[in-house]
Amino acid sequence: MVEALRRQRNDCEPKSNQNPRYSNAVSALGWLINDLRTEEPG
């Protein structure tokens, strides 16, 4: 699951961080991946 979300984040990352909507979405995906990683067993 974490790998799938990481691929989505990398595919969706904007070319420019000037668009706050996209950079917020990328940041949220990053936080979600970190949360899932801490909950992942092993």
C-alpha distance matrix in Angstrom:
0.0 3.8 5.4 5.1 6.3 8.6 10.0 10.7 12.4 14.3 15.4 16.5 18.2 21.8 24.7 26.6 25.6 28.7 26.9 25.8 23.8 21.4 21.4 20.6 17.6 16.4 17.3 15.5 12.1 13.1 13.9 10.7 8.7 11.7 11.7 8.3 9.4 12.7 11.6 9.6 12.4 14.2
3.8 0.0 3.8 5.5 5.2 6.1 8.7 9.9 10.4 12.2 14.2 15.2 16.2 19.9 22.6 24.3 23.2 26.5 25.1 23.9 22.3 19.8 19.2 18.7 16.0 14.2 14.7 13.5 10.1 10.1 11.2 8.7 5.8 8.5 9.5 6.6 6.8 10.5 10.5 8.9 12.1 13.4
5.4 3.8 0.0 3.8 5.5 5.0 6.2 8.6 9.8 10.5 12.2 14.1 15.2 19.0 21.3 23.5 22.9 26.3 25.1 24.5 23.0 20.0 19.7 19.8 17.0 14.8 16.0 15.4 11.7 11.6 13.7 11.7 8.5 11.3 13.0 10.4 9.8 13.6 14.0 11.8 14.6 15.2
5.1 5.5 3.8 0.0 3.8 5.4 5.2 6.3 8.7 10.0 10.6 12.3 14.2 17.8 20.4 22.7 22.3 25.5 23.8 23.3 21.3 18.4 18.8 18.8 15.5 13.9 15.8 14.7 11.0 12.1 14.2 11.8 9.6 13.0 14.2 11.6 12.2 15.9 15.8 13.9 16.9 18.1
6.3 5.2 5.5 3.8 0.0 3.8 5.4 5.0 6.1 8.6 9.7 10.4 11.9 15.6 18.5 20.3 19.4 22.5 20.8 20.0 18.0 15.4 15.4 15.2 12.0 10.5 12.1 10.9 7.2 8.6 10.7 8.4 6.7 10.4 11.7 9.8 10.9 14.4 14.6 13.7 17.1 18.6
8.6 6.1 5.0 5.4 3.8 0.0 3.8 5.4 5.0 6.2 8.6 9.9 10.4 14.2 16.7 18.6 17.9 21.4 20.2 19.7 18.4 15.3 14.8 15.2 12.6 10.0 11.5 11.5 7.8 7.8 10.7 9.6 7.0 10.0 12.4 11.0 10.9 14.5 15.6 14.5 17.8 18.6
10.0 8.7 6.2 5.2 5.4 3.8 0.0 3.8 5.4 5.1 6.0 8.5 9.9 13.5 15.7 18.3 18.3 21.6 20.4 20.5 19.0 15.6 15.8 16.8 13.8 11.4 13.9 14.0 10.4 11.0 14.2 12.9 10.6 13.8 16.0 14.4 14.4 18.1 18.9 17.4 20.5 21.2
10.7 9.9 8.6 6.3 5.0 5.4 3.8 0.0 3.8 5.4 5.1 6.0 8.4 11.8 14.6 16.8 16.7 19.6 17.8 17.9 15.9 12.7 13.5 14.2 10.9 9.2 12.2 11.9 8.5 10.3 13.3 11.8 10.7 14.2 15.9 14.6 15.5 19.0 19.5 18.6 22.0 23.2
12.4 10.4 9.8 8.7 6.1 5.0 5.4 3.8 0.0 3.8 5.5 5.2 5.9 9.5 12.4 14.2 13.6 16.8 15.4 15.2 13.8 10.5 10.4 11.4 8.6 6.0 8.8 9.4 6.3 7.4 10.8 10.4 9.3 12.3 14.5 14.1 14.7 17.9 19.0 18.6 22.2 23.2
14.3 12.2 10.5 10.0 8.6 6.2 5.1 5.4 3.8 0.0 3.8 5.5 5.3 8.9 10.8 13.3 13.5 16.9 16.1 16.7 15.8 12.1 11.9 13.8 11.6 8.5 11.3 12.7 9.8 10.0 13.7 13.7 11.9 14.5 17.3 16.7 16.6 20.0 21.5 20.6 23.9 24.4
15.4 14.2 12.2 10.6 9.7 8.6 6.0 5.1 5.5 3.8 0.0 3.8 5.8 8.5 10.5 13.5 14.4 17.3 15.9 17.0 15.6 11.9 12.8 14.8 12.1 10.0 13.4 14.4 11.6 12.8 16.3 15.8 14.5 17.5 19.8 19.0 19.4 22.8 23.9 22.9 26.2 27.0
16.5 15.2 14.1 12.3 10.4 9.9 8.5 6.0 5.2 5.5 3.8 0.0 3.8 6.1 9.1 11.4 11.8 14.4 12.6 13.5 11.8 8.2 9.6 11.5 8.8 7.3 11.1 12.0 10.0 11.7 14.9 14.7 14.3 17.2 19.3 18.9 19.8 23.0 24.0 23.6 27.2 28.3
18.2 16.2 15.2 14.2 11.9 10.4 9.9 8.4 5.9 5.3 5.8 3.8 0.0 3.8 6.6 8.5 8.7 11.8 10.9 11.8 11.2 7.4 7.5 10.3 8.8 6.2 9.5 11.6 10.1 10.7 14.1 14.9 14.4 16.6 19.1 19.4 19.8 22.7 24.3 24.1 27.7 28.5
21.8 19.9 19.0 17.8 15.6 14.2 13.5 11.8 9.5 8.9 8.5 6.1 3.8 0.0 3.8 5.2 6.3 8.8 8.1 10.0 10.0 6.5 7.1 10.5 9.9 8.3 11.3 13.6 12.9 13.7 16.8 17.8 17.8 19.8 22.2 22.8 23.3 26.0 27.7 27.7 31.3 32.2
24.7 22.6 21.3 20.4 18.5 16.7 15.7 14.6 12.4 10.8 10.5 9.1 6.6 3.8 0.0 3.8 6.8 9.0 9.5 12.2 12.9 9.8 9.9 13.7 13.5 11.7 14.3 17.0 16.3 16.5 19.8 21.1 20.7 22.5 25.2 25.8 25.9 28.7 30.6 30.5 33.9 34.5
26.6 24.3 23.5 22.7 20.3 18.6 18.3 16.8 14.2 13.3 13.5 11.4 8.5 5.2 3.8 0.0 3.8 5.3 6.9 9.6 11.3 9.0 8.5 12.3 13.2 11.7 13.6 16.6 16.8 16.8 19.6 21.4 21.5 22.9 25.4 26.6 26.9 29.2 31.3 31.6 35.1 35.9
25.6 23.2 22.9 22.3 19.4 17.9 18.3 16.7 13.6 13.5 14.4 11.8 8.7 6.3 6.8 3.8 0.0 3.8 5.4 6.9 9.2 7.5 5.7 9.3 11.0 9.8 10.8 13.9 14.8 14.6 17.0 19.1 19.6 20.6 23.0 24.5 25.0 27.0 29.1 29.8 33.4 34.3
28.7 26.5 26.3 25.5 22.5 21.4 21.6 19.6 16.8 16.9 17.3 14.4 11.8 8.8 9.0 5.3 3.8 0.0 3.8 6.1 9.0 8.6 7.8 10.7 12.8 12.6 13.5 16.2 17.6 17.8 19.7 21.9 22.8 23.8 25.8 27.5 28.3 30.1 32.1 33.0 36.7 37.7
26.9 25.1 25.1 23.8 20.8 20.2 20.4 17.8 15.4 16.1 15.9 12.6 10.9 8.1 9.5 6.9 5.4 3.8 0.0 3.8 5.6 5.7 6.4 8.7 10.3 11.0 12.4 14.4 15.8 16.8 18.6 20.3 21.5 22.9 24.6 26.1 27.3 29.2 30.8 31.8 35.5 36.9
25.8 23.9 24.5 23.3 20.0 19.7 20.5 17.9 15.2 16.7 17.0 13.5 11.8 10.0 12.2 9.6 6.9 6.1 3.8 0.0 3.8 5.5 5.1 5.8 8.5 9.8 10.2 11.9 14.1 15.0 16.2 18.0 19.7 20.9 22.2 24.0 25.4 27.0 28.5 29.9 33.6 35.2
23.8 22.3 23.0 21.3 18.0 18.4 19.0 15.9 13.8 15.8 15.6 11.8 11.2 10.0 12.9 11.3 9.2 9.0 5.6 3.8 0.0 3.8 5.6 5.3 6.4 8.8 10.0 10.7 12.6 14.4 15.5 16.6 18.6 20.3 21.2 22.7 24.5 26.2 27.3 28.5 32.3 34.2
21.4 19.8 20.0 18.4 15.4 15.3 15.6 12.7 10.5 12.1 11.9 8.2 7.4 6.5 9.8 9.0 7.5 8.6 5.7 5.5 3.8 0.0 3.8 5.4 5.1 6.2 8.6 9.8 10.6 12.4 14.3 15.3 16.6 18.5 20.0 21.1 22.5 24.7 25.9 26.7 30.5 32.1
21.4 19.2 19.7 18.8 15.4 14.8 15.8 13.5 10.4 11.9 12.8 9.6 7.5 7.1 9.9 8.5 5.7 7.8 6.4 5.1 5.6 3.8 0.0 3.8 5.4 5.0 6.1 8.5 9.8 10.5 12.3 14.2 15.3 16.6 18.4 19.9 21.0 22.9 24.6 25.6 29.3 30.6
20.6 18.7 19.8 18.8 15.2 15.2 16.8 14.2 11.4 13.8 14.8 11.5 10.3 10.5 13.7 12.3 9.3 10.7 8.7 5.8 5.3 5.4 3.8 0.0 3.8 5.4 5.0 6.1 8.6 9.8 10.5 12.2 14.2 15.3 16.4 18.3 19.8 21.3 22.7 24.2 27.9 29.7
17.6 16.0 17.0 15.5 12.0 12.6 13.8 10.9 8.6 11.6 12.1 8.8 8.8 9.9 13.5 13.2 11.0 12.8 10.3 8.5 6.4 5.1 5.4 3.8 0.0 3.8 5.4 5.1 6.2 8.6 9.9 10.5 12.3 14.3 15.3 16.4 18.2 20.2 21.2 22.2 26.0 27.9
16.4 14.2 14.8 13.9 10.5 10.0 11.4 9.2 6.0 8.5 10.0 7.3 6.2 8.3 11.7 11.7 9.8 12.6 11.0 9.8 8.8 6.2 5.0 5.4 3.8 0.0 3.8 5.4 5.1 6.2 8.8 9.9 10.6 12.5 14.3 15.3 16.4 18.7 20.2 20.9 24.6 26.0
17.3 14.7 16.0 15.8 12.1 11.5 13.9 12.2 8.8 11.3 13.4 11.1 9.5 11.3 14.3 13.6 10.8 13.5 12.4 10.2 10.0 8.6 6.1 5.0 5.4 3.8 0.0 3.8 5.4 5.0 6.3 8.6 9.9 10.7 12.4 14.3 15.3 16.9 18.7 19.9 23.7 25.1
15.5 13.5 15.4 14.7 10.9 11.5 14.0 11.9 9.4 12.7 14.4 12.0 11.6 13.6 17.0 16.6 13.9 16.2 14.4 11.9 10.7 9.8 8.5 6.1 5.1 5.4 3.8 0.0 3.8 5.3 5.1 6.2 8.6 9.9 10.5 12.3 14.1 15.6 16.7 18.2 22.0 23.9
12.1 10.1 11.7 11.0 7.2 7.8 10.4 8.5 6.3 9.8 11.6 10.0 10.1 12.9 16.3 16.8 14.8 17.6 15.8 14.1 12.6 10.6 9.8 8.6 6.2 5.1 5.4 3.8 0.0 3.8 5.4 5.0 6.1 8.6 9.8 10.4 12.1 14.4 15.4 16.1 19.9 21.7
13.1 10.1 11.6 12.1 8.6 7.8 11.0 10.3 7.4 10.0 12.8 11.7 10.7 13.7 16.5 16.8 14.6 17.8 16.8 15.0 14.4 12.4 10.5 9.8 8.6 6.2 5.0 5.3 3.8 0.0 3.8 5.4 5.2 6.3 8.7 10.0 10.5 12.6 14.5 15.3 19.0 20.2
13.9 11.2 13.7 14.2 10.7 10.7 14.2 13.3 10.8 13.7 16.3 14.9 14.1 16.8 19.8 19.6 17.0 19.7 18.6 16.2 15.5 14.3 12.3 10.5 9.9 8.8 6.3 5.1 5.4 3.8 0.0 3.8 5.5 5.1 6.2 8.6 9.8 10.8 12.6 14.2 17.9 19.6
10.7 8.7 11.7 11.8 8.4 9.6 12.9 11.8 10.4 13.7 15.8 14.7 14.9 17.8 21.1 21.4 19.1 21.9 20.3 18.0 16.6 15.3 14.2 12.2 10.5 9.9 8.6 6.2 5.0 5.4 3.8 0.0 3.8 5.4 5.1 6.1 8.5 10.0 10.7 12.1 15.9 18.0
8.7 5.8 8.5 9.6 6.7 7.0 10.6 10.7 9.3 11.9 14.5 14.3 14.4 17.8 20.7 21.5 19.6 22.8 21.5 19.7 18.6 16.6 15.3 14.2 12.3 10.6 9.9 8.6 6.1 5.2 5.5 3.8 0.0 3.8 5.5 5.1 6.0 8.7 9.9 10.3 14.0 15.6
11.7 8.5 11.3 13.0 10.4 10.0 13.8 14.2 12.3 14.5 17.5 17.2 16.6 19.8 22.5 22.9 20.6 23.8 22.9 20.9 20.3 18.5 16.6 15.3 14.3 12.5 10.7 9.9 8.6 6.3 5.1 5.4 3.8 0.0 3.8 5.5 5.0 6.4 8.8 9.9 13.4 14.6
11.7 9.5 13.0 14.2 11.7 12.4 16.0 15.9 14.5 17.3 19.8 19.3 19.1 22.2 25.2 25.4 23.0 25.8 24.6 22.2 21.2 20.0 18.4 16.4 15.3 14.3 12.4 10.5 9.8 8.7 6.2 5.1 5.5 3.8 0.0 3.8 5.4 5.3 6.5 8.8 12.2 14.3
8.3 6.6 10.4 11.6 9.8 11.0 14.4 14.6 14.1 16.7 19.0 18.9 19.4 22.8 25.8 26.6 24.5 27.5 26.1 24.0 22.7 21.1 19.9 18.3 16.4 15.3 14.3 12.3 10.4 10.0 8.6 6.1 5.1 5.5 3.8 0.0 3.8 5.4 5.1 6.0 9.8 12.2
9.4 6.8 9.8 12.2 10.9 10.9 14.4 15.5 14.7 16.6 19.4 19.8 19.8 23.3 25.9 26.9 25.0 28.3 27.3 25.4 24.5 22.5 21.0 19.8 18.2 16.4 15.3 14.1 12.1 10.5 9.8 8.5 6.0 5.0 5.4 3.8 0.0 3.8 5.5 5.1 8.5 9.8
12.7 10.5 13.6 15.9 14.4 14.5 18.1 19.0 17.9 20.0 22.8 23.0 22.7 26.0 28.7 29.2 27.0 30.1 29.2 27.0 26.2 24.7 22.9 21.3 20.2 18.7 16.9 15.6 14.4 12.6 10.8 10.0 8.7 6.4 5.3 5.4 3.8 0.0 3.8 5.6 8.1 9.6
11.6 10.5 14.0 15.8 14.6 15.6 18.9 19.5 19.0 21.5 23.9 24.0 24.3 27.7 30.6 31.3 29.1 32.1 30.8 28.5 27.3 25.9 24.6 22.7 21.2 20.2 18.7 16.7 15.4 14.5 12.6 10.7 9.9 8.8 6.5 5.1 5.5 3.8 0.0 3.8 6.3 9.2
9.6 8.9 11.8 13.9 13.7 14.5 17.4 18.6 18.6 20.6 22.9 23.6 24.1 27.7 30.5 31.6 29.8 33.0 31.8 29.9 28.5 26.7 25.6 24.2 22.2 20.9 19.9 18.2 16.1 15.3 14.2 12.1 10.3 9.9 8.8 6.0 5.1 5.6 3.8 0.0 3.8 6.5
12.4 12.1 14.6 16.9 17.1 17.8 20.5 22.0 22.2 23.9 26.2 27.2 27.7 31.3 33.9 35.1 33.4 36.7 35.5 33.6 32.3 30.5 29.3 27.9 26.0 24.6 23.7 22.0 19.9 19.0 17.9 15.9 14.0 13.4 12.2 9.8 8.5 8.1 6.3 3.8 0.0 3.8
14.2 13.4 15.2 18.1 18.6 18.6 21.2 23.2 23.2 24.4 27.0 28.3 28.5 32.2 34.5 35.9 34.3 37.7 36.9 35.2 34.2 32.1 30.6 29.7 27.9 26.0 25.1 23.9 21.7 20.2 19.6 18.0 15.6 14.6 14.3 12.2 9.8 9.6 9.2 6.5 3.8 0.0
